[in-house]
Amino acid sequence: MTLAERLRWARERAFVGRAAELTRFRTALRGGPHAPAVIHLHGPGGLGKSTLLRRFADVARDAGRPVVEVNGRLIDPSPSGFTAEAGATQPDGAVLLIDAFEHIAGLEDWLRESFLPGLPADALTVIAGREGPSTGWLSDLAWQEAMVVQRLDELTSAEAHDLLEARGLAPAVRKEVFDFAGTHPLALTLAAAVATDDVFAPTPDLLASLLNRLVGDVPDDAHRLALEIAAHAMTTTQGLLRAVAGPQRAAELFDWLRRLPVADWGRQGLYLHELVSDTIDADLRWRDPEGYADMHARVGHHLLEQARTATEADAMIAIRELSYLKRYGSMGEFFQMQREGDFHEDRLRPGDETTLIRFAAETEGAESAAIVAHWLRRQPEAFWVYRDSRTGEPAGFLCSLRLTEPPSDEDPVAEAAWEYAERTSPIRPGEHVRLARYCLYPPAYYQISSCLHLMQLRICADWIRQPGLAWSFIISPYPELWTPLMEHLGHRRTVETPPYCLFSCDWRITPMSIWFDRTQPGPLGDDRAAVSEHTLPREAFDQAVREALRDVHRPDALASNALRHTRMVNGDPAQTLPELITEAVDALRDDPREARLHAVLATTYFHRVPTQTAAAKRLGLPFSTYRRHLERAQLRVSELLWLKEHAG
């Protein structure tokens, strides 16, 4: 017997109830003049929609029908992403099963108006989600005849008892579980999973109690870690377990996860029910924040490599998996979109140019429209268009410029970004600057939105997947709104070009793995207000570093330096700070490209010259050149210490 056959047999043995739904599905399979083309199932989480769809798949295959399964939670929420998963064409008699439709609800109009009408006449589609169909279905007379809407409710009492009996529980235990969990399928399944042959001792907190007991009953620490990985990641593969939990038991752990009553799987891997994963993940963040941070980093490093090496077709799914790890903590509002699918990313098409220029004119004025027209001529490949999934028309656009030489003076923002990079840390051969010049969605101009969320994913893809990235810049007219996210992503406010400001990151001192480690979600309940009172803003940190350099030989001054409260200072700041400063300065000496900066710092602060004029003379530099090198050297030392402070 194959594993697939064993799993099918287990599903059939464990499946109870839903007789009316199965009868309706079998009737639809047989076809006929009045058979529905679409069955729309809806109901709250935990009622068994996914379980019922798997039973539908078995029934359809038994009837000789080809089955196509799509999980809205796992796909790129765009027409192209859906089509790639479902197939551009369907064979005759195909049964299309769409689960977790609430995750791609924005595709509803496109599905109804474009995709489904193109299916073969004898195709059958089942849509399962938490919400019922929109008025677009209900107000269309044709769809009223072709679609059946079914709300999924809890089990009947008899079905609930059948479910518990199928799990082999003794009658007395079945009664205790039923009295506790009622007829809710997920609660019953979890309670049955933690009950023993002769006892079930519930507590008042239903889901948390059951899950805590479930976690407590795992075989060993390796299985516990596997469960926590599966709760944290969007999907879990054997490769992810191998990378995080070790290669020796990855296959065993994956098979164990797959058999859990709260697990399901798709083409990309397995996943836990959302209510389950949220509870397990929050429990670990609260119970073991250090272990949680370590697991988060190891999962992230694996997914970071996946995102870097994925094919272009799979790139955005890989980026989405990486972004999913950021859904908790103070940055959750920037990474959690309640609804997706209304917009999708596309390349520039003929005729789009006029619309994009109009968007710029309407939101920022004629000068901005001229700059957009300039870059459309110079770098059309820099533009990504975000289309309304229903109409296919542009709704917004991203202009992500790749600069390898000084830009022309037709764009003062690009010019300012390039000048800052050259002044601070020049671009070397083979390197480039990436500037997110426009992130325009006119209905919500530079505000948090699902359209701008897609642009953020593309910007992250540019950082991760483009070799030779030296600097990245992101523009914003509302820095106060976006500063928390930018700092979380390692970008600090540097260039002011009113009415905009630019956030920047030098990737040569921020390797990708360290960049990810700096974006930890933090402990449970963490938010911007909960940050330690001693955490210095970047500007204050830079000033404190300059003062520490100046006072490196004055222990009394170092004892009161603002850096004394930072995490990198352990013990007496009068002793620790000179060591940290010296280490950072010496790091510049060890890099031949930074040797001149080391010489400027060593001469100015360690050789005890009386004045900066004397330092410039000793170095043989014009005073203006000396001051420019000193400013850059101070900033580089500050960057190294900032990295040490926030990345350990």
C-alpha positions in Angstrom: 0.0 0.0 0.0 1.4 3.4 -0.9 1.5 6.4 1.5 -1.2 8.1 -0.6 -3.5 5.0 -0.2 -2.8 4.9 3.5 -3.7 8.5 3.9 -6.9 8.1 1.9 -7.9 5.1 4.0 -7.3 7.1 7.2 -9.4 10.0 5.8 -12.3 7.8 5.0 -12.2 6.1 8.3 -12.1 9.4 10.2 -14.6 11.2 8.1 -18.1 11.6 9.6 -21.2 13.5 8.8 -21.8 16.0 6.0 -24.2 13.7 4.3 -26.2 16.5 2.7 -23.1 18.1 1.3 -21.8 14.8 -0.1 -25.2 14.1 -1.7 -25.2 17.5 -3.4 -21.7 17.0 -4.7 -22.4 13.6 -6.1 -25.5 14.9 -7.8 -23.4 17.7 -9.4 -20.8 15.2 -10.5 -23.5 13.2 -12.4 -24.4 16.4 -14.3 -27.7 17.0 -16.0 -29.6 20.1 -17.1 -30.1 21.4 -13.6 -26.8 20.4 -12.0 -24.8 23.3 -10.6 -21.5 24.3 -12.2 -20.3 25.9 -8.9 -20.8 24.9 -5.3 -19.9 27.7 -2.8 -19.2 26.5 0.7 -18.7 29.0 3.5 -18.4 29.1 7.3 -16.1 30.1 10.1 -12.7 28.5 10.6 -12.5 25.1 12.2 -15.7 23.7 10.8 -14.0 21.3 8.4 -14.1 22.9 5.0 -10.7 21.6 4.1 -11.5 18.1 5.3 -14.7 18.1 3.2 -12.9 19.3 0.1 -10.4 16.4 0.5 -13.4 14.0 0.7 -14.8 15.6 -2.4 -11.5 15.0 -4.2 -11.6 11.3 -3.3 -15.2 11.0 -4.5 -14.4 12.8 -7.7 -11.4 10.6 -8.4 -13.5 7.5 -7.7 -15.9 8.8 -10.4 -13.1 9.0 -12.9 -13.0 12.8 -12.9 -9.7 14.7 -13.1 -9.2 16.8 -9.9 -7.4 20.1 -9.6 -6.8 21.5 -6.1 -5.9 25.2 -5.4 -5.2 26.6 -1.9 -5.7 30.3 -1.7 -3.4 30.6 1.3 -0.5 29.3 -0.6 -0.6 30.9 -4.0 0.4 34.3 -5.4 -3.0 36.1 -5.1 -3.1 37.3 -8.7 -4.8 36.0 -11.9 -1.5 34.7 -13.2 -0.7 33.0 -9.8 -4.1 31.3 -9.7 -3.8 30.2 -13.3 -0.3 28.9 -12.7 -1.6 26.7 -9.9 -4.9 25.6 -11.5 -3.6 25.3 -15.1 -4.4 27.6 -17.9 -6.7 25.0 -19.4 -8.8 22.3 -17.8 -9.5 18.9 -19.2 -13.1 17.9 -19.9 -14.9 16.8 -16.7 -12.4 18.6 -14.4 -13.3 19.2 -10.8 -11.7 22.3 -9.5 -11.5 22.6 -5.7 -10.6 26.0 -4.3 -9.8 26.1 -0.6 -9.1 29.1 1.8 -10.8 31.4 -0.7 -10.8 34.2 1.9 -7.1 34.7 1.2 -7.7 35.6 -2.4 -11.1 37.2 -2.1 -10.0 40.0 -4.3 -9.9 37.6 -7.3 -13.7 36.9 -6.9 -14.8 39.2 -9.7 -12.1 38.0 -12.1 -12.9 34.4 -11.3 -16.6 34.9 -11.9 -16.3 37.0 -15.0 -13.1 35.6 -16.7 -11.8 32.3 -15.5 -14.8 30.2 -14.7 -16.7 31.0 -18.0 -13.7 29.6 -19.9 -13.9 26.1 -18.3 -15.4 23.2 -20.1 -19.2 22.9 -19.9 -19.0 19.8 -17.7 -16.5 21.2 -15.3 -17.5 21.4 -11.6 -16.0 24.0 -9.3 -16.2 24.0 -5.5 -15.2 27.3 -3.7 -14.6 27.1 0.1 -14.0 30.1 2.3 -15.0 31.9 5.4 -17.3 34.4 3.7 -20.3 33.8 1.5 -20.4 34.9 -2.2 -20.5 38.6 -3.0 -23.5 40.3 -4.4 -21.9 40.0 -7.9 -22.8 36.3 -7.9 -26.2 36.7 -6.3 -27.4 39.5 -8.5 -26.5 37.7 -11.7 -29.5 35.6 -12.9 -27.2 33.2 -14.9 -25.0 32.5 -11.9 -28.1 32.1 -9.7 -29.0 29.1 -11.8 -25.5 27.7 -12.1 -24.4 28.0 -8.5 -25.4 26.5 -5.2 -24.5 28.3 -2.0 -24.1 26.1 1.1 -23.3 27.3 4.6 -21.3 24.8 6.6 -22.5 24.4 10.2 -21.2 22.5 13.2 -21.8 18.7 13.3 -25.0 17.3 14.7 -24.8 15.6 18.1 -24.9 12.2 16.5 -22.1 13.1 14.0 -20.0 14.5 16.9 -20.3 11.2 18.8 -19.5 9.3 15.6 -16.3 11.4 15.2 -15.2 10.6 18.7 -16.0 6.9 18.3 -14.0 6.7 15.1 -11.0 7.9 17.2 -11.3 5.0 19.5 -12.2 6.7 22.7 -14.0 4.9 25.5 -17.7 5.8 26.0 -17.1 7.6 29.3 -14.2 9.7 27.7 -16.3 10.4 24.6 -19.0 11.9 26.9 -16.4 14.1 28.7 -15.0 15.3 25.4 -18.4 16.0 24.0 -19.5 17.9 27.1 -16.4 20.1 26.7 -16.1 20.6 23.0 -19.7 20.4 21.8 -20.2 19.9 18.1 -17.4 22.1 16.8 -15.3 19.8 14.5 -11.9 21.4 15.3 -12.5 21.5 19.1 -13.6 17.9 19.0 -10.6 16.8 16.9 -8.1 18.5 19.2 -9.8 17.3 22.4 -9.8 13.7 21.0 -6.1 14.1 20.2 -5.1 14.8 23.8 -7.6 12.6 25.5 -6.4 9.2 26.9 -8.2 5.9 27.0 -9.6 6.6 30.4 -9.5 10.3 31.2 -10.1 13.8 29.7 -9.5 16.7 32.1 -10.5 20.0 30.3 -9.9 23.6 31.5 -12.0 26.7 30.8 -9.8 28.0 28.0 -10.9 25.8 25.1 -8.4 26.2 22.3 -5.4 27.3 24.3 -5.9 24.5 26.8 -6.2 21.9 24.0 -3.2 23.2 22.1 -1.0 23.5 25.2 -1.8 19.9 26.0 -1.2 18.9 22.4 2.2 20.6 22.5 3.0 19.0 25.8 2.3 15.5 24.5 4.7 15.6 21.6 7.3 12.8 21.7 10.4 14.8 22.3 12.2 18.2 21.8 12.8 17.5 18.1 9.1 17.0 17.5 8.3 20.0 19.5 10.6 22.1 17.4 9.1 20.7 14.2 5.7 21.7 15.5 6.9 25.2 16.3 8.5 25.6 12.9 5.3 24.6 11.2 3.3 27.1 13.3 5.8 29.9 12.4 6.3 29.3 8.7 3.7 29.8 5.9 4.4 26.3 4.7 6.8 23.6 6.0 8.8 21.3 3.8 11.2 18.5 4.6 14.0 20.8 3.4 13.0 23.5 5.9 13.0 20.9 8.7 16.4 19.7 7.5 17.8 23.2 7.6 16.4 24.2 11.0 16.0 21.0 13.0 18.9 19.0 11.4 19.2 16.4 8.7 19.1 13.3 10.8 15.3 13.2 11.6 13.8 15.6 9.0 11.9 12.9 7.2 10.6 11.4 10.4 9.5 14.8 11.7 7.8 15.7 8.4 5.8 12.4 8.4 4.8 13.0 12.0 3.6 16.6 11.2 1.7 15.3 8.2 -0.3 12.9 10.3 -1.4 15.5 12.8 -5.2 16.2 12.9 -4.5 19.9 12.6 -2.2 19.7 9.5 -3.0 19.9 5.8 -0.8 20.1 2.8 -0.5 21.4 -0.7 2.0 21.6 -3.5 4.3 24.0 -1.6 4.3 21.9 1.6 2.2 21.3 4.7 0.7 23.9 7.0 -1.3 24.0 10.2 -4.8 25.3 10.7 -4.5 29.1 11.2 -6.1 29.0 14.7 -3.7 26.3 15.7 -0.6 27.9 14.2 -1.4 31.3 15.8 -1.8 29.8 19.2 1.3 27.7 19.1 3.4 30.5 17.8 2.2 33.0 20.4 2.7 30.4 23.1 6.4 30.0 22.1 7.0 33.7 21.9 5.7 34.1 25.4 7.2 31.0 26.9 10.7 31.1 25.4 11.5 34.4 23.6 15.2 33.4 23.2 14.3 30.1 21.6 11.7 31.8 19.5 14.2 34.3 18.2 16.7 31.6 17.4 14.0 29.5 15.5 12.8 32.6 13.7 16.3 33.4 12.5 17.1 29.9 11.3 13.8 29.6 9.4 14.4 33.1 8.0 17.9 32.3 6.8 16.6 29.2 5.0 13.8 31.1 3.3 16.2 34.0 2.5 18.3 31.6 0.5 15.2 30.1 -1.1 14.1 33.7 -2.1 17.5 34.4 -3.5 17.8 31.3 -5.7 14.1 30.8 -6.7 13.2 30.9 -10.4 11.7 34.1 -11.6 8.3 32.3 -11.8 8.5 31.3 -8.1 10.3 34.4 -6.8 7.4 36.3 -5.4 6.0 33.3 -3.7 9.3 32.8 -2.0 9.4 36.5 -1.0 5.9 36.2 0.3 6.9 33.2 2.5 9.8 35.3 3.9 7.5 38.3 4.5 5.0 36.0 6.3 7.5 35.6 9.2 7.0 39.3 9.9 3.3 39.2 10.6 3.7 39.5 14.4 5.2 42.2 16.6 5.2 45.9 16.1 5.5 45.7 12.3 2.5 43.5 11.9 0.4 46.3 10.5 2.8 46.7 7.6 3.0 43.0 6.7 -0.5 41.7 7.5 -3.1 42.4 4.7 -6.6 41.3 5.6 -7.6 41.0 2.0 -5.5 40.2 -1.1 -6.1 39.6 -4.7 -7.7 42.9 -5.7 -4.5 43.9 -7.4 -1.7 42.0 -9.1 1.8 42.8 -10.3 2.5 43.0 -14.0 5.1 44.3 -16.4 4.7 47.5 -18.4 2.4 47.0 -21.4 2.0 49.3 -24.5 -0.4 52.1 -23.6 0.4 52.0 -19.9 2.8 55.0 -20.2 0.0 57.6 -20.5 -1.8 56.2 -17.5 1.3 56.2 -15.3 2.2 59.8 -16.3 -1.4 60.8 -15.4 -1.1 59.2 -12.0 2.0 61.2 -11.3 0.4 64.4 -12.5 -2.7 63.9 -10.5 -0.9 63.1 -7.2 2.3 65.1 -7.4 2.0 67.6 -10.2 3.5 68.4 -13.7 7.2 68.2 -12.6 6.7 64.7 -11.3 4.9 63.7 -14.4 7.8 64.9 -16.5 10.2 62.8 -14.3 8.1 59.7 -14.8 8.1 60.3 -18.6 11.9 60.7 -18.4 12.4 57.3 -16.7 9.9 55.6 -19.0 12.2 56.6 -21.8 15.5 55.8 -20.0 14.6 52.7 -17.9 11.2 51.2 -18.9 12.3 48.0 -17.2 12.3 49.8 -13.9 8.5 50.0 -13.9 6.1 47.5 -12.4 2.4 48.0 -12.9 -0.2 47.0 -10.3 -3.5 46.2 -12.1 -7.0 45.9 -10.9 -7.6 42.1 -11.0 -11.2 42.6 -12.2 -10.6 45.0 -15.1 -6.9 44.5 -15.8 -6.4 48.3 -15.8 -3.4 50.0 -14.0 -4.2 51.0 -10.4 -0.7 52.1 -9.4 2.9 51.6 -10.2 6.4 51.2 -8.8 9.5 52.7 -10.3 12.5 50.8 -9.0 15.6 52.4 -10.6 18.9 50.7 -11.0 21.7 53.3 -11.1 25.2 52.4 -12.2 26.3 56.0 -13.1 25.4 59.5 -12.0 21.8 60.2 -13.2 21.0 63.3 -15.3 19.9 66.5 -13.6 16.3 65.8 -14.8 15.5 64.0 -11.6 16.8 65.9 -8.5 15.8 63.0 -6.1 17.8 60.4 -8.0 20.7 62.9 -8.2 20.5 63.5 -4.4 20.5 59.8 -3.7 23.6 59.2 -6.0 25.5 62.1 -4.5 24.8 60.9 -0.9 26.0 57.4 -1.8 29.2 58.7 -3.5 29.9 61.1 -0.7 29.4 58.5 2.1 30.7 55.3 0.5 31.4 55.4 -3.2 30.0 52.9 -5.7 32.7 50.4 -6.9 32.9 48.7 -10.3 30.2 46.1 -10.7 28.0 47.7 -8.0 24.7 49.6 -8.3 22.3 51.8 -6.4 18.6 50.8 -6.2 16.2 53.6 -5.8 12.5 53.0 -5.2 11.6 56.3 -6.8 7.8 56.0 -7.1 5.4 53.9 -5.1 2.2 55.4 -6.4 -1.3 54.1 -5.7 -3.4 57.3 -6.1 -6.5 56.3 -3.9 -4.2 55.8 -0.9 -1.1 58.0 -1.6 1.8 56.5 0.3 -0.5 55.0 2.9 -0.7 51.4 4.1 -2.7 49.5 1.5 -2.7 46.0 -0.2 -1.4 47.6 -3.4 1.5 49.2 -1.6 2.1 45.9 0.1 2.7 44.3 -3.3 5.2 47.0 -4.1 7.0 46.4 -0.8 7.4 42.7 -1.7 8.9 43.7 -5.1 11.3 46.1 -3.4 12.5 43.4 -1.0 12.9 41.1 -4.0 15.2 43.7 -5.6 17.3 43.8 -2.5 17.6 40.0 -2.1 17.9 38.9 -5.7 20.1 41.5 -7.4 23.8 40.9 -7.1 26.1 43.9 -6.7 23.7 46.0 -4.7 25.7 48.7 -2.9 23.0 51.1 -1.7 19.2 51.1 -1.6 17.0 54.2 -1.2 13.3 54.4 -0.6 11.3 57.7 -1.0 8.5 58.9 1.2 6.6 62.1 1.6 5.3 60.8 5.0 8.5 59.8 6.9 6.7 59.8 10.3 4.4 57.0 9.1 7.1 54.9 7.5 10.1 55.4 9.8 9.3 52.4 12.1 9.1 50.1 9.1 12.2 51.6 7.4 14.3 51.2 10.6 13.0 47.7 11.0 14.3 47.0 7.5 17.7 48.5 8.2 17.1 51.8 6.4 17.6 55.1 8.1 16.5 58.6 7.2 19.4 60.3 5.4 18.5 62.6 2.5 16.0 65.4 2.6 14.6 66.5 -0.8 11.4 68.4 0.2 8.6 67.4 0.1 10.2 64.0 0.2 12.8 62.3 2.3 15.0 59.2 1.5 15.7 56.2 3.7 18.9 54.4 2.8 21.0 51.3 3.6 24.6 50.5 2.7 24.4 46.7 2.0 28.1 46.3 2.0 28.2 46.6 5.7 24.8 44.9 6.2 25.0 41.4 4.8 21.6 39.8 4.0 21.8 37.3 6.9 22.6 40.0 9.4 19.8 42.2 7.9 17.3 39.5 8.5 18.5 39.0 12.1 17.9 42.7 12.7 14.3 42.3 11.9 13.2 40.0 14.7 9.5 40.3 15.6 10.3 40.7 19.2 8.7 39.2 22.3 4.9 38.7 22.6 3.2 42.0 23.1 6.1 44.0 21.8 5.2 47.2 20.0 6.8 50.6 19.4 5.8 51.9 22.8 7.4 48.9 24.5 11.0 49.5 23.1 13.5 50.0 25.9 13.7 53.5 27.2 17.4 53.4 26.6 17.2 52.5 22.9 18.8 55.5 21.1 17.4 56.8 17.8 19.9 56.6 15.0 20.7 60.4 15.0 21.4 60.4 18.7 23.5 57.2 18.3 25.6 58.8 15.6 26.2 61.9 17.8 27.1 59.7 20.8 29.7 57.9 18.6 31.3 61.2 17.5 31.5 62.2 21.1 33.0 58.9 22.1 35.7 59.2 19.4 36.5 62.7 20.6 36.7 61.5 24.2 38.3 58.2 23.7 41.2 59.1 26.1 38.8 60.7 28.7 37.3 58.0 31.0 35.3 60.7 32.9 33.6 61.8 29.7 32.9 58.3 28.5 31.3 57.4 31.8 28.4 59.8 30.9 28.3 59.1 27.2 24.8 58.2 25.9 26.2 54.9 24.6 26.5 53.7 28.2 23.0 52.4 28.2 23.2 50.4 24.9 23.2 46.7 24.8 26.8 46.4 23.4 28.2 48.1 26.5 28.7 45.5 29.2 30.1 46.8 32.5 31.9 50.0 33.0 31.5 52.3 29.9 34.9 54.0 30.7 36.6 50.6 30.0 34.2 49.1 27.5 33.7 52.1 25.1 37.4 52.6 24.3 37.6 48.9 23.3 34.5 49.1 21.1 35.7 52.3 19.5 39.2 50.9 18.8 37.8 47.7 17.5 35.6 49.6 15.0 38.4 51.9 13.9 40.7 48.9 13.4 38.1 47.2 11.3 38.5 50.1 8.8 42.3 49.6 8.7 41.8 45.9 7.9 39.9 46.8 4.7 42.2 48.2 2.1 39.3 50.2 0.6 38.9 52.0 4.0 42.5 52.5 4.9 42.4 56.3 4.3 39.4 56.6 6.6 41.4 54.7 9.3 44.3 57.0 8.8 42.1 60.1 9.3 40.5 58.7 12.5 43.8 57.4 14.0 45.6 60.7 13.3 42.7 62.9 14.7 41.7 60.9 17.8 44.5 58.5 18.7 47.7 60.4 17.9 46.6 63.4 20.0 47.2 66.2 17.5 46.2 69.5 19.0 43.7 70.6 16.2 42.0 69.3 13.2 44.0 71.7 11.1 47.1 70.0 12.4 45.7 66.6 11.6 45.0 67.6 8.0 48.5 69.0 7.7 50.0 65.8 9.1 47.9 63.7 6.6 48.9 66.0 3.7 45.3 66.8 2.8 43.5 70.0 2.0 41.4 70.9 5.0 38.1 70.6 3.0 39.1 67.1 1.8 40.2 66.1 5.4 36.8 67.3 6.8 34.9 65.2 4.1 37.0 62.1 4.9 36.5 62.6 8.7 32.7 62.9 8.3 32.7 59.7 6.2 35.0 57.9 8.7 32.8 58.8 11.7 29.8 57.6 9.9 31.4 54.3 9.0 32.4 53.7 12.6 28.9 54.5 13.7 27.5 52.1 11.1 29.7 49.3 12.5 28.7 50.0 16.1 25.0 50.3 15.1 25.3 46.9 13.5 26.9 45.5 16.6 24.2 47.0 18.8 21.3 45.6 16.8 22.6 42.4 15.4 24.7 41.2 18.3 
